[in-house]
Amino acid sequence: MCKNVSSLTAEEFRLNQNYPNPFNPTTKIRYDLPNSDFVNIDIYDIKVFKVKSFINTNQGTGQRVVTWDASQRV
């Protein structure tokens, strides 16, 4: 499940540390977009295999949060 929240204007691009870390089974990934742009988030395991791909779309400026549920592997 992915949930986006956009509220405040970002001054620079920033990808923040996920929280909580370590997590079980969900974690939140926060990022800031200073300009509208295409966003693609991919999750890889320790062996560099892609586990999940989401948020493949254009997004407007703002501070955002996505919640990743690792128990729902595809």
PDB file of N, H, CA, C and O in Angstrom:
ATOM      1  N   MET A   1       0.838  -1.180   0.000  1.00  0.00           N
ATOM      2  CA  MET A   1       0.000   0.000   0.000  1.00  0.00           C
ATOM      3  C   MET A   1       0.880   1.239   0.000  1.00  0.00           C
ATOM      4  O   MET A   1       1.860   1.304   0.741  1.00  0.00           O
ATOM      5  N   CYS A   2       0.548   2.196  -0.803  1.00  0.00           N
ATOM      6  H   CYS A   2      -0.249   2.143  -1.405  1.00  0.00           H
ATOM      7  CA  CYS A   2       1.275   3.451  -0.856  1.00  0.00           C
ATOM      8  C   CYS A   2       0.304   4.574  -0.537  1.00  0.00           C
ATOM      9  O   CYS A   2      -0.815   4.610  -1.047  1.00  0.00           O
ATOM     10  N   LYS A   3       0.741   5.477   0.304  1.00  0.00           N
ATOM     11  H   LYS A   3       1.651   5.448   0.719  1.00  0.00           H
ATOM     12  CA  LYS A   3      -0.085   6.624   0.665  1.00  0.00           C
ATOM     13  C   LYS A   3       0.753   7.875   0.501  1.00  0.00           C
ATOM     14  O   LYS A   3       1.843   7.971   1.065  1.00  0.00           O
ATOM     15  N   ASN A   4       0.258   8.828  -0.261  1.00  0.00           N
ATOM     16  H   ASN A   4      -0.627   8.750  -0.719  1.00  0.00           H
ATOM     17  CA  ASN A   4       0.976  10.077  -0.507  1.00  0.00           C
ATOM     18  C   ASN A   4       0.348  11.205   0.296  1.00  0.00           C
ATOM     19  O   ASN A   4      -0.873  11.291   0.429  1.00  0.00           O
ATOM     20  N   VAL A   5       1.205  12.066   0.826  1.00  0.00           N
ATOM     21  H   VAL A   5       2.196  11.996   0.718  1.00  0.00           H
ATOM     22  CA  VAL A   5       0.739  13.249   1.532  1.00  0.00           C
ATOM     23  C   VAL A   5       1.553  14.423   1.013  1.00  0.00           C
ATOM     24  O   VAL A   5       2.783  14.395   1.065  1.00  0.00           O
ATOM     25  N   SER A   6       0.892  15.435   0.522  1.00  0.00           N
ATOM     26  H   SER A   6      -0.107  15.457   0.480  1.00  0.00           H
ATOM     27  CA  SER A   6       1.573  16.620   0.034  1.00  0.00           C
ATOM     28  C   SER A   6       0.976  17.829   0.737  1.00  0.00           C
ATOM     29  O   SER A   6      -0.231  18.064   0.672  1.00  0.00           O
ATOM     30  N   SER A   7       1.833  18.598   1.412  1.00  0.00           N
ATOM     31  H   SER A   7       2.814  18.407   1.465  1.00  0.00           H
ATOM     32  CA  SER A   7       1.268  19.736   2.128  1.00  0.00           C
ATOM     33  C   SER A   7       2.131  20.982   2.023  1.00  0.00           C
ATOM     34  O   SER A   7       1.628  22.041   1.647  1.00  0.00           O
ATOM     35  N   LEU A   8       3.400  20.887   2.341  1.00  0.00           N
ATOM     36  H   LEU A   8       3.808  20.027   2.646  1.00  0.00           H
ATOM     37  CA  LEU A   8       4.260  22.060   2.413  1.00  0.00           C
ATOM     38  C   LEU A   8       5.155  22.162   1.188  1.00  0.00           C
ATOM     39  O   LEU A   8       5.411  21.162   0.518  1.00  0.00           O
ATOM     40  N   THR A   9       5.628  23.357   0.897  1.00  0.00           N
ATOM     41  H   THR A   9       5.421  24.170   1.442  1.00  0.00           H
ATOM     42  CA  THR A   9       6.529  23.571  -0.223  1.00  0.00           C
ATOM     43  C   THR A   9       7.943  23.195   0.177  1.00  0.00           C
ATOM     44  O   THR A   9       8.403  23.557   1.260  1.00  0.00           O
ATOM     45  N   ALA A  10       8.631  22.472  -0.689  1.00  0.00           N
ATOM     46  H   ALA A  10       8.257  22.177  -1.568  1.00  0.00           H
ATOM     47  CA  ALA A  10      10.008  22.062  -0.434  1.00  0.00           C
ATOM     48  C   ALA A  10      10.964  23.066  -1.069  1.00  0.00           C
ATOM     49  O   ALA A  10      10.681  23.610  -2.136  1.00  0.00           O
ATOM     50  N   GLU A  11      12.087  23.307  -0.415  1.00  0.00           N
ATOM     51  H   GLU A  11      12.316  22.865   0.452  1.00  0.00           H
ATOM     52  CA  GLU A  11      13.086  24.237  -0.938  1.00  0.00           C
ATOM     53  C   GLU A  11      14.131  23.540  -1.794  1.00  0.00           C
ATOM     54  O   GLU A  11      14.727  24.167  -2.670  1.00  0.00           O
ATOM     55  N   GLU A  12      14.369  22.223  -1.552  1.00  0.00           N
ATOM     56  H   GLU A  12      13.885  21.713  -0.841  1.00  0.00           H
ATOM     57  CA  GLU A  12      15.338  21.453  -2.321  1.00  0.00           C
ATOM     58  C   GLU A  12      14.915  19.996  -2.328  1.00  0.00           C
ATOM     59  O   GLU A  12      14.141  19.561  -1.475  1.00  0.00           O
ATOM     60  N   PHE A  13      15.435  19.227  -3.313  1.00  0.00           N
ATOM     61  H   PHE A  13      16.064  19.580  -4.006  1.00  0.00           H
ATOM     62  CA  PHE A  13      15.126  17.804  -3.333  1.00  0.00           C
ATOM     63  C   PHE A  13      15.790  17.133  -2.139  1.00  0.00           C
ATOM     64  O   PHE A  13      16.955  17.390  -1.837  1.00  0.00           O
ATOM     65  N   ARG A  14      15.044  16.279  -1.470  1.00  0.00           N
ATOM     66  H   ARG A  14      14.097  16.070  -1.715  1.00  0.00           H
ATOM     67  CA  ARG A  14      15.603  15.563  -0.334  1.00  0.00           C
ATOM     68  C   ARG A  14      14.909  14.210  -0.227  1.00  0.00           C
ATOM     69  O   ARG A  14      13.682  14.124  -0.278  1.00  0.00           O
ATOM     70  N   LEU A  15      15.709  13.154  -0.079  1.00  0.00           N
ATOM     71  H   LEU A  15      16.705  13.224  -0.037  1.00  0.00           H
ATOM     72  CA  LEU A  15      15.210  11.826   0.238  1.00  0.00           C
ATOM     73  C   LEU A  15      15.656  11.530   1.653  1.00  0.00           C
ATOM     74  O   LEU A  15      16.851  11.378   1.908  1.00  0.00           O
ATOM     75  N   ASN A  16      14.715  11.447   2.577  1.00  0.00           N
ATOM     76  H   ASN A  16      13.744  11.571   2.371  1.00  0.00           H
ATOM     77  CA  ASN A  16      15.021  11.263   3.992  1.00  0.00           C
ATOM     78  C   ASN A  16      15.147   9.780   4.338  1.00  0.00           C
ATOM     79  O   ASN A  16      14.705   8.915   3.582  1.00  0.00           O
ATOM     80  N   GLN A  17      15.748   9.506   5.475  1.00  0.00           N
ATOM     81  H   GLN A  17      16.107  10.210   6.088  1.00  0.00           H
ATOM     82  CA  GLN A  17      15.856   8.145   5.986  1.00  0.00           C
ATOM     83  C   GLN A  17      14.464   7.586   6.235  1.00  0.00           C
ATOM     84  O   GLN A  17      13.594   8.284   6.757  1.00  0.00           O
ATOM     85  N   ASN A  18      14.253   6.325   5.860  1.00  0.00           N
ATOM     86  H   ASN A  18      14.960   5.759   5.436  1.00  0.00           H
ATOM     87  CA  ASN A  18      12.952   5.716   6.154  1.00  0.00           C
ATOM     88  C   ASN A  18      12.775   5.562   7.660  1.00  0.00           C
ATOM     89  O   ASN A  18      13.750   5.484   8.408  1.00  0.00           O
ATOM     90  N   TYR A  19      11.499   5.518   8.100  1.00  0.00           N
ATOM     91  H   TYR A  19      10.707   5.581   7.493  1.00  0.00           H
ATOM     92  CA  TYR A  19      11.213   5.406   9.523  1.00  0.00           C
ATOM     93  C   TYR A  19      10.020   4.483   9.728  1.00  0.00           C
ATOM     94  O   TYR A  19       9.028   4.637   9.016  1.00  0.00           O
ATOM     95  N   PRO A  20      10.055   3.559  10.634  1.00  0.00           N
ATOM     96  CA  PRO A  20      11.214   3.197  11.448  1.00  0.00           C
ATOM     97  C   PRO A  20      12.214   2.367  10.649  1.00  0.00           C
ATOM     98  O   PRO A  20      11.876   1.785   9.617  1.00  0.00           O
ATOM     99  N   ASN A  21      13.419   2.325  11.131  1.00  0.00           N
ATOM    100  H   ASN A  21      13.693   2.797  11.969  1.00  0.00           H
ATOM    101  CA  ASN A  21      14.479   1.541  10.510  1.00  0.00           C
ATOM    102  C   ASN A  21      15.320   0.935  11.616  1.00  0.00           C
ATOM    103  O   ASN A  21      15.993   1.690  12.317  1.00  0.00           O
ATOM    104  N   PRO A  22      15.330  -0.354  11.819  1.00  0.00           N
ATOM    105  CA  PRO A  22      14.680  -1.375  10.980  1.00  0.00           C
ATOM    106  C   PRO A  22      13.165  -1.362  11.168  1.00  0.00           C
ATOM    107  O   PRO A  22      12.646  -0.782  12.122  1.00  0.00           O
ATOM    108  N   PHE A  23      12.469  -2.015  10.237  1.00  0.00           N
ATOM    109  H   PHE A  23      12.890  -2.486   9.462  1.00  0.00           H
ATOM    110  CA  PHE A  23      11.008  -2.023  10.265  1.00  0.00           C
ATOM    111  C   PHE A  23      10.475  -3.443  10.104  1.00  0.00           C
ATOM    112  O   PHE A  23      11.168  -4.343   9.630  1.00  0.00           O
ATOM    113  N   ASN A  24       9.215  -3.611  10.516  1.00  0.00           N
ATOM    114  H   ASN A  24       8.652  -2.880  10.901  1.00  0.00           H
ATOM    115  CA  ASN A  24       8.560  -4.903  10.362  1.00  0.00           C
ATOM    116  C   ASN A  24       7.068  -4.715  10.529  1.00  0.00           C
ATOM    117  O   ASN A  24       6.645  -4.463  11.656  1.00  0.00           O
ATOM    118  N   PRO A  25       6.247  -4.814   9.525  1.00  0.00           N
ATOM    119  CA  PRO A  25       6.532  -4.973   8.111  1.00  0.00           C
ATOM    120  C   PRO A  25       6.411  -3.678   7.314  1.00  0.00           C
ATOM    121  O   PRO A  25       6.626  -3.692   6.102  1.00  0.00           O
ATOM    122  N   THR A  26       6.066  -2.533   7.973  1.00  0.00           N
ATOM    123  H   THR A  26       5.892  -2.522   8.957  1.00  0.00           H
ATOM    124  CA  THR A  26       5.887  -1.299   7.203  1.00  0.00           C
ATOM    125  C   THR A  26       6.918  -0.241   7.581  1.00  0.00           C
ATOM    126  O   THR A  26       7.444  -0.217   8.693  1.00  0.00           O
ATOM    127  N   THR A  27       7.183   0.629   6.616  1.00  0.00           N
ATOM    128  H   THR A  27       6.755   0.609   5.712  1.00  0.00           H
ATOM    129  CA  THR A  27       8.070   1.767   6.844  1.00  0.00           C
ATOM    130  C   THR A  27       7.573   2.946   6.019  1.00  0.00           C
ATOM    131  O   THR A  27       6.901   2.768   5.003  1.00  0.00           O
ATOM    132  N   LYS A  28       7.909   4.142   6.463  1.00  0.00           N
ATOM    133  H   LYS A  28       8.455   4.286   7.288  1.00  0.00           H
ATOM    134  CA  LYS A  28       7.540   5.365   5.752  1.00  0.00           C
ATOM    135  C   LYS A  28       8.770   5.960   5.100  1.00  0.00           C
ATOM    136  O   LYS A  28       9.829   6.060   5.719  1.00  0.00           O
ATOM    137  N   ILE A  29       8.621   6.357   3.836  1.00  0.00           N
ATOM    138  H   ILE A  29       7.760   6.276   3.333  1.00  0.00           H
ATOM    139  CA  ILE A  29       9.697   6.991   3.078  1.00  0.00           C
ATOM    140  C   ILE A  29       9.261   8.415   2.794  1.00  0.00           C
ATOM    141  O   ILE A  29       8.240   8.646   2.147  1.00  0.00           O
ATOM    142  N   ARG A  30      10.043   9.368   3.282  1.00  0.00           N
ATOM    143  H   ARG A  30      10.873   9.179   3.808  1.00  0.00           H
ATOM    144  CA  ARG A  30       9.719  10.789   3.111  1.00  0.00           C
ATOM    145  C   ARG A  30      10.661  11.402   2.077  1.00  0.00           C
ATOM    146  O   ARG A  30      11.860  11.126   2.060  1.00  0.00           O
ATOM    147  N   TYR A  31      10.085  12.245   1.213  1.00  0.00           N
ATOM    148  H   TYR A  31       9.110  12.470   1.226  1.00  0.00           H
ATOM    149  CA  TYR A  31      10.899  12.954   0.227  1.00  0.00           C
ATOM    150  C   TYR A  31      10.277  14.301  -0.073  1.00  0.00           C
ATOM    151  O   TYR A  31       9.066  14.486   0.049  1.00  0.00           O
ATOM    152  N   ASP A  32      11.121  15.240  -0.468  1.00  0.00           N
ATOM    153  H   ASP A  32      12.105  15.090  -0.567  1.00  0.00           H
ATOM    154  CA  ASP A  32      10.709  16.609  -0.758  1.00  0.00           C
ATOM    155  C   ASP A  32      11.003  16.922  -2.218  1.00  0.00           C
ATOM    156  O   ASP A  32      12.090  16.627  -2.716  1.00  0.00           O
ATOM    157  N   LEU A  33      10.027  17.521  -2.903  1.00  0.00           N
ATOM    158  H   LEU A  33       9.144  17.760  -2.498  1.00  0.00           H
ATOM    159  CA  LEU A  33      10.190  17.930  -4.298  1.00  0.00           C
ATOM    160  C   LEU A  33      10.066  19.442  -4.406  1.00  0.00           C
ATOM    161  O   LEU A  33       9.001  19.987  -4.116  1.00  0.00           O
ATOM    162  N   PRO A  34      11.132  20.142  -4.817  1.00  0.00           N
ATOM    163  CA  PRO A  34      11.055  21.594  -4.953  1.00  0.00           C
ATOM    164  C   PRO A  34      10.344  22.019  -6.239  1.00  0.00           C
ATOM    165  O   PRO A  34       9.852  23.143  -6.338  1.00  0.00           O
ATOM    166  N   ASN A  35      10.290  21.105  -7.234  1.00  0.00           N
ATOM    167  H   ASN A  35      10.690  20.192  -7.154  1.00  0.00           H
ATOM    168  CA  ASN A  35       9.655  21.393  -8.523  1.00  0.00           C
ATOM    169  C   ASN A  35       8.808  20.196  -8.934  1.00  0.00           C
ATOM    170  O   ASN A  35       9.051  19.077  -8.483  1.00  0.00           O
ATOM    171  N   SER A  36       7.829  20.425  -9.778  1.00  0.00           N
ATOM    172  H   SER A  36       7.632  21.335 -10.144  1.00  0.00           H
ATOM    173  CA  SER A  36       7.078  19.318 -10.346  1.00  0.00           C
ATOM    174  C   SER A  36       8.019  18.488 -11.205  1.00  0.00           C
ATOM    175  O   SER A  36       8.803  19.039 -11.978  1.00  0.00           O
ATOM    176  N   ASP A  37       7.949  17.165 -11.077  1.00  0.00           N
ATOM    177  H   ASP A  37       7.312  16.717 -10.449  1.00  0.00           H
ATOM    178  CA  ASP A  37       8.864  16.296 -11.805  1.00  0.00           C
ATOM    179  C   ASP A  37       8.346  14.866 -11.804  1.00  0.00           C
ATOM    180  O   ASP A  37       7.412  14.534 -11.073  1.00  0.00           O
ATOM    181  N   PHE A  38       8.963  14.017 -12.633  1.00  0.00           N
ATOM    182  H   PHE A  38       9.721  14.286 -13.226  1.00  0.00           H
ATOM    183  CA  PHE A  38       8.636  12.603 -12.658  1.00  0.00           C
ATOM    184  C   PHE A  38       9.311  11.924 -11.474  1.00  0.00           C
ATOM    185  O   PHE A  38      10.499  12.136 -11.232  1.00  0.00           O
ATOM    186  N   VAL A  39       8.567  11.116 -10.740  1.00  0.00           N
ATOM    187  H   VAL A  39       7.601  10.944 -10.936  1.00  0.00           H
ATOM    188  CA  VAL A  39       9.087  10.423  -9.564  1.00  0.00           C
ATOM    189  C   VAL A  39       8.944   8.926  -9.770  1.00  0.00           C
ATOM    190  O   VAL A  39       7.887   8.434 -10.163  1.00  0.00           O
ATOM    191  N   ASN A  40      10.038   8.204  -9.495  1.00  0.00           N
ATOM    192  H   ASN A  40      10.897   8.603  -9.175  1.00  0.00           H
ATOM    193  CA  ASN A  40      10.059   6.756  -9.582  1.00  0.00           C
ATOM    194  C   ASN A  40      10.779   6.235  -8.346  1.00  0.00           C
ATOM    195  O   ASN A  40      11.937   6.583  -8.113  1.00  0.00           O
ATOM    196  N   ILE A  41      10.107   5.404  -7.553  1.00  0.00           N
ATOM    197  H   ILE A  41       9.167   5.122  -7.742  1.00  0.00           H
ATOM    198  CA  ILE A  41      10.723   4.819  -6.364  1.00  0.00           C
ATOM    199  C   ILE A  41      10.782   3.313  -6.551  1.00  0.00           C
ATOM    200  O   ILE A  41       9.757   2.667  -6.766  1.00  0.00           O
ATOM    201  N   ASP A  42      11.988   2.752  -6.468  1.00  0.00           N
ATOM    202  H   ASP A  42      12.821   3.277  -6.293  1.00  0.00           H
ATOM    203  CA  ASP A  42      12.203   1.312  -6.543  1.00  0.00           C
ATOM    204  C   ASP A  42      12.859   0.848  -5.260  1.00  0.00           C
ATOM    205  O   ASP A  42      13.734   1.527  -4.722  1.00  0.00           O
ATOM    206  N   ILE A  43      12.438  -0.312  -4.767  1.00  0.00           N
ATOM    207  H   ILE A  43      11.728  -0.863  -5.204  1.00  0.00           H
ATOM    208  CA  ILE A  43      13.001  -0.927  -3.567  1.00  0.00           C
ATOM    209  C   ILE A  43      13.791  -2.157  -4.005  1.00  0.00           C
ATOM    210  O   ILE A  43      13.288  -2.988  -4.761  1.00  0.00           O
ATOM    211  N   TYR A  44      15.032  -2.269  -3.528  1.00  0.00           N
ATOM    212  H   TYR A  44      15.441  -1.594  -2.914  1.00  0.00           H
ATOM    213  CA  TYR A  44      15.902  -3.402  -3.850  1.00  0.00           C
ATOM    214  C   TYR A  44      16.289  -4.137  -2.580  1.00  0.00           C
ATOM    215  O   TYR A  44      16.403  -3.535  -1.512  1.00  0.00           O
ATOM    216  N   ASP A  45      16.494  -5.453  -2.703  1.00  0.00           N
ATOM    217  H   ASP A  45      16.402  -5.942  -3.571  1.00  0.00           H
ATOM    218  CA  ASP A  45      16.975  -6.206  -1.550  1.00  0.00           C
ATOM    219  C   ASP A  45      18.500  -6.149  -1.502  1.00  0.00           C
ATOM    220  O   ASP A  45      19.126  -5.508  -2.347  1.00  0.00           O
ATOM    221  N   ILE A  46      19.085  -6.805  -0.533  1.00  0.00           N
ATOM    222  H   ILE A  46      18.576  -7.325   0.153  1.00  0.00           H
ATOM    223  CA  ILE A  46      20.530  -6.746  -0.327  1.00  0.00           C
ATOM    224  C   ILE A  46      21.325  -7.384  -1.478  1.00  0.00           C
ATOM    225  O   ILE A  46      22.506  -7.091  -1.662  1.00  0.00           O
ATOM    226  N   LYS A  47      20.665  -8.257  -2.247  1.00  0.00           N
ATOM    227  H   LYS A  47      19.705  -8.495  -2.098  1.00  0.00           H
ATOM    228  CA  LYS A  47      21.315  -8.891  -3.411  1.00  0.00           C
ATOM    229  C   LYS A  47      21.082  -8.100  -4.692  1.00  0.00           C
ATOM    230  O   LYS A  47      21.413  -8.570  -5.780  1.00  0.00           O
ATOM    231  N   VAL A  48      20.525  -6.922  -4.571  1.00  0.00           N
ATOM    232  H   VAL A  48      20.256  -6.540  -3.687  1.00  0.00           H
ATOM    233  CA  VAL A  48      20.264  -5.975  -5.653  1.00  0.00           C
ATOM    234  C   VAL A  48      19.193  -6.483  -6.625  1.00  0.00           C
ATOM    235  O   VAL A  48      19.235  -6.180  -7.818  1.00  0.00           O
ATOM    236  N   PHE A  49      18.250  -7.247  -6.113  1.00  0.00           N
ATOM    237  H   PHE A  49      18.216  -7.493  -5.144  1.00  0.00           H
ATOM    238  CA  PHE A  49      17.081  -7.635  -6.891  1.00  0.00           C
ATOM    239  C   PHE A  49      15.953  -6.665  -6.564  1.00  0.00           C
ATOM    240  O   PHE A  49      15.713  -6.339  -5.402  1.00  0.00           O
ATOM    241  N   LYS A  50      15.258  -6.206  -7.619  1.00  0.00           N
ATOM    242  H   LYS A  50      15.453  -6.472  -8.564  1.00  0.00           H
ATOM    243  CA  LYS A  50      14.151  -5.286  -7.390  1.00  0.00           C
ATOM    244  C   LYS A  50      13.025  -6.025  -6.682  1.00  0.00           C
ATOM    245  O   LYS A  50      12.572  -7.077  -7.133  1.00  0.00           O
ATOM    246  N   VAL A  51      12.582  -5.456  -5.562  1.00  0.00           N
ATOM    247  H   VAL A  51      12.950  -4.601  -5.196  1.00  0.00           H
ATOM    248  CA  VAL A  51      11.518  -6.034  -4.746  1.00  0.00           C
ATOM    249  C   VAL A  51      10.181  -5.372  -5.062  1.00  0.00           C
ATOM    250  O   VAL A  51       9.149  -6.040  -5.122  1.00  0.00           O
ATOM    251  N   LYS A  52      10.205  -4.072  -5.260  1.00  0.00           N
ATOM    252  H   LYS A  52      11.044  -3.529  -5.211  1.00  0.00           H
ATOM    253  CA  LYS A  52       8.976  -3.315  -5.467  1.00  0.00           C
ATOM    254  C   LYS A  52       9.279  -2.059  -6.268  1.00  0.00           C
ATOM    255  O   LYS A  52      10.320  -1.428  -6.087  1.00  0.00           O
ATOM    256  N   SER A  53       8.366  -1.708  -7.145  1.00  0.00           N
ATOM    257  H   SER A  53       7.520  -2.221  -7.291  1.00  0.00           H
ATOM    258  CA  SER A  53       8.449  -0.464  -7.896  1.00  0.00           C
ATOM    259  C   SER A  53       7.119   0.258  -7.740  1.00  0.00           C
ATOM    260  O   SER A  53       6.061  -0.316  -7.997  1.00  0.00           O
ATOM    261  N   PHE A  54       7.171   1.504  -7.323  1.00  0.00           N
ATOM    262  H   PHE A  54       8.030   1.971  -7.114  1.00  0.00           H
ATOM    263  CA  PHE A  54       5.942   2.286  -7.184  1.00  0.00           C
ATOM    264  C   PHE A  54       6.236   3.763  -7.317  1.00  0.00           C
ATOM    265  O   PHE A  54       7.397   4.169  -7.385  1.00  0.00           O
ATOM    266  N   ILE A  55       5.198   4.561  -7.353  1.00  0.00           N
ATOM    267  H   ILE A  55       4.256   4.232  -7.297  1.00  0.00           H
ATOM    268  CA  ILE A  55       5.265   6.007  -7.575  1.00  0.00           C
ATOM    269  C   ILE A  55       5.961   6.304  -8.907  1.00  0.00           C
ATOM    270  O   ILE A  55       6.959   7.023  -8.940  1.00  0.00           O
ATOM    271  N   ASN A  56       5.438   5.755  -9.990  1.00  0.00           N
ATOM    272  H   ASN A  56       4.628   5.170  -9.963  1.00  0.00           H
ATOM    273  CA  ASN A  56       5.954   6.009 -11.335  1.00  0.00           C
ATOM    274  C   ASN A  56       5.040   7.013 -12.030  1.00  0.00           C
ATOM    275  O   ASN A  56       4.262   6.658 -12.916  1.00  0.00           O
ATOM    276  N   THR A  57       5.148   8.269 -11.611  1.00  0.00           N
ATOM    277  H   THR A  57       5.780   8.557 -10.891  1.00  0.00           H
ATOM    278  CA  THR A  57       4.240   9.283 -12.125  1.00  0.00           C
ATOM    279  C   THR A  57       4.823  10.679 -11.928  1.00  0.00           C
ATOM    280  O   THR A  57       5.782  10.859 -11.177  1.00  0.00           O
ATOM    281  N   ASN A  58       4.246  11.650 -12.598  1.00  0.00           N
ATOM    282  H   ASN A  58       3.468  11.504 -13.208  1.00  0.00           H
ATOM    283  CA  ASN A  58       4.598  13.044 -12.355  1.00  0.00           C
ATOM    284  C   ASN A  58       3.943  13.492 -11.057  1.00  0.00           C
ATOM    285  O   ASN A  58       2.796  13.143 -10.775  1.00  0.00           O
ATOM    286  N   GLN A  59       4.680  14.265 -10.272  1.00  0.00           N
ATOM    287  H   GLN A  59       5.611  14.548 -10.501  1.00  0.00           H
ATOM    288  CA  GLN A  59       4.153  14.794  -9.020  1.00  0.00           C
ATOM    289  C   GLN A  59       4.501  16.267  -8.910  1.00  0.00           C
ATOM    290  O   GLN A  59       5.516  16.726  -9.433  1.00  0.00           O
ATOM    291  N   GLY A  60       3.640  16.994  -8.220  1.00  0.00           N
ATOM    292  H   GLY A  60       2.815  16.621  -7.795  1.00  0.00           H
ATOM    293  CA  GLY A  60       3.864  18.409  -7.996  1.00  0.00           C
ATOM    294  C   GLY A  60       4.805  18.642  -6.827  1.00  0.00           C
ATOM    295  O   GLY A  60       5.160  17.720  -6.092  1.00  0.00           O
ATOM    296  N   THR A  61       5.195  19.882  -6.676  1.00  0.00           N
ATOM    297  H   THR A  61       4.907  20.632  -7.272  1.00  0.00           H
ATOM    298  CA  THR A  61       6.094  20.271  -5.594  1.00  0.00           C
ATOM    299  C   THR A  61       5.472  19.992  -4.231  1.00  0.00           C
ATOM    300  O   THR A  61       4.253  20.057  -4.067  1.00  0.00           O
ATOM    301  N   GLY A  62       6.324  19.679  -3.255  1.00  0.00           N
ATOM    302  H   GLY A  62       7.314  19.625  -3.388  1.00  0.00           H
ATOM    303  CA  GLY A  62       5.827  19.479  -1.900  1.00  0.00           C
ATOM    304  C   GLY A  62       6.605  18.431  -1.125  1.00  0.00           C
ATOM    305  O   GLY A  62       7.507  17.780  -1.653  1.00  0.00           O
ATOM    306  N   GLN A  63       6.239  18.289   0.126  1.00  0.00           N
ATOM    307  H   GLN A  63       5.506  18.818   0.554  1.00  0.00           H
ATOM    308  CA  GLN A  63       6.818  17.260   0.993  1.00  0.00           C
ATOM    309  C   GLN A  63       5.877  16.070   0.962  1.00  0.00           C
ATOM    310  O   GLN A  63       4.668  16.227   1.127  1.00  0.00           O
ATOM    311  N   ARG A  64       6.424  14.886   0.752  1.00  0.00           N
ATOM    312  H   ARG A  64       7.406  14.758   0.617  1.00  0.00           H
ATOM    313  CA  ARG A  64       5.595  13.696   0.556  1.00  0.00           C
ATOM    314  C   ARG A  64       6.054  12.549   1.439  1.00  0.00           C
ATOM    315  O   ARG A  64       7.200  12.496   1.887  1.00  0.00           O
ATOM    316  N   VAL A  65       5.116  11.624   1.676  1.00  0.00           N
ATOM    317  H   VAL A  65       4.186  11.667   1.312  1.00  0.00           H
ATOM    318  CA  VAL A  65       5.383  10.426   2.453  1.00  0.00           C
ATOM    319  C   VAL A  65       4.709   9.253   1.755  1.00  0.00           C
ATOM    320  O   VAL A  65       3.531   9.332   1.407  1.00  0.00           O
ATOM    321  N   VAL A  66       5.443   8.170   1.549  1.00  0.00           N
ATOM    322  H   VAL A  66       6.400   8.105   1.832  1.00  0.00           H
ATOM    323  CA  VAL A  66       4.846   6.926   1.068  1.00  0.00           C
ATOM    324  C   VAL A  66       5.071   5.866   2.135  1.00  0.00           C
ATOM    325  O   VAL A  66       6.125   5.824   2.770  1.00  0.00           O
ATOM    326  N   THR A  67       4.090   5.025   2.324  1.00  0.00           N
ATOM    327  H   THR A  67       3.234   5.059   1.808  1.00  0.00           H
ATOM    328  CA  THR A  67       4.198   3.923   3.267  1.00  0.00           C
ATOM    329  C   THR A  67       4.337   2.646   2.465  1.00  0.00           C
ATOM    330  O   THR A  67       3.505   2.340   1.611  1.00  0.00           O
ATOM    331  N   TRP A  68       5.400   1.903   2.746  1.00  0.00           N
ATOM    332  H   TRP A  68       6.076   2.152   3.439  1.00  0.00           H
ATOM    333  CA  TRP A  68       5.633   0.637   2.058  1.00  0.00           C
ATOM    334  C   TRP A  68       5.378  -0.509   3.024  1.00  0.00           C
ATOM    335  O   TRP A  68       5.936  -0.556   4.120  1.00  0.00           O
ATOM    336  N   ASP A  69       4.525  -1.429   2.595  1.00  0.00           N
ATOM    337  H   ASP A  69       4.072  -1.391   1.704  1.00  0.00           H
ATOM    338  CA  ASP A  69       4.233  -2.622   3.377  1.00  0.00           C
ATOM    339  C   ASP A  69       4.986  -3.790   2.756  1.00  0.00           C
ATOM    340  O   ASP A  69       4.575  -4.313   1.721  1.00  0.00           O
ATOM    341  N   ALA A  70       6.079  -4.200   3.377  1.00  0.00           N
ATOM    342  H   ALA A  70       6.413  -3.775   4.219  1.00  0.00           H
ATOM    343  CA  ALA A  70       6.948  -5.246   2.836  1.00  0.00           C
ATOM    344  C   ALA A  70       6.299  -6.624   2.875  1.00  0.00           C
ATOM    345  O   ALA A  70       6.790  -7.546   2.222  1.00  0.00           O
ATOM    346  N   SER A  71       5.216  -6.790   3.617  1.00  0.00           N
ATOM    347  H   SER A  71       4.817  -6.042   4.147  1.00  0.00           H
ATOM    348  CA  SER A  71       4.547  -8.085   3.651  1.00  0.00           C
ATOM    349  C   SER A  71       3.753  -8.342   2.379  1.00  0.00           C
ATOM    350  O   SER A  71       3.315  -9.468   2.144  1.00  0.00           O
ATOM    351  N   GLN A  72       3.561  -7.320   1.557  1.00  0.00           N
ATOM    352  H   GLN A  72       3.918  -6.405   1.748  1.00  0.00           H
ATOM    353  CA  GLN A  72       2.813  -7.445   0.305  1.00  0.00           C
ATOM    354  C   GLN A  72       3.764  -7.478  -0.879  1.00  0.00           C
ATOM    355  O   GLN A  72       3.672  -6.631  -1.768  1.00  0.00           O
ATOM    356  N   ARG A  73       4.664  -8.430  -0.905  1.00  0.00           N
ATOM    357  H   ARG A  73       4.739  -9.118  -0.183  1.00  0.00           H
ATOM    358  CA  ARG A  73       5.623  -8.554  -2.016  1.00  0.00           C
ATOM    359  C   ARG A  73       4.929  -9.048  -3.263  1.00  0.00           C
ATOM    360  O   ARG A  73       4.055  -9.913  -3.205  1.00  0.00           O
ATOM    361  N   VAL A  74       5.329  -8.487  -4.395  1.00  0.00           N
ATOM    362  H   VAL A  74       6.038  -7.784  -4.442  1.00  0.00           H
ATOM    363  CA  VAL A  74       4.768  -8.864  -5.687  1.00  0.00           C
ATOM    364  C   VAL A  74       5.815  -9.577  -6.496  1.00  0.00           C
ATOM    365  O   VAL A  74       5.551  -9.984  -7.627  1.00  0.00           O
TER     366      VAL A  74
END
